[in-house]
Amino acid sequence: MSDVVNAAVTKLQEKLGSFSSTAKFVIEDEGAIMIDSDGVRAGDEDAEVTLTASRETFEGILDGSVNPTMAFMSGKLKLDGSMGVAMQLGQALS
């Protein structure tokens, strides 16, 4: 996996509370991150929701400089799957 994905896994592990669903972050041209009840890891498995963004958008979401809702509304963050699970993830990361 790329250094970007590895750094993102570490950052998500620090921020994430409990999360019982499955979610996948796809960072364009870098790789994918899985989040489930076992925690956070690099991986590309099936998930209830898949969120796709550029490296810049994803890093902004993690550091708080990009609002995930605004990123979604402006098309910078794409969602495939359960909107409810995406909202749970947003709450778990805040």
ABEGO torsion letter per residue (X at the ends): XBAAAAAAAAAAAAABBBBABBBBBBBBGAEBBBBBAAEBBBEBBBBABBBBBBAAAAAAAAAGABBAAAAAAAGABBBBEBAAAAAAAAAAAX
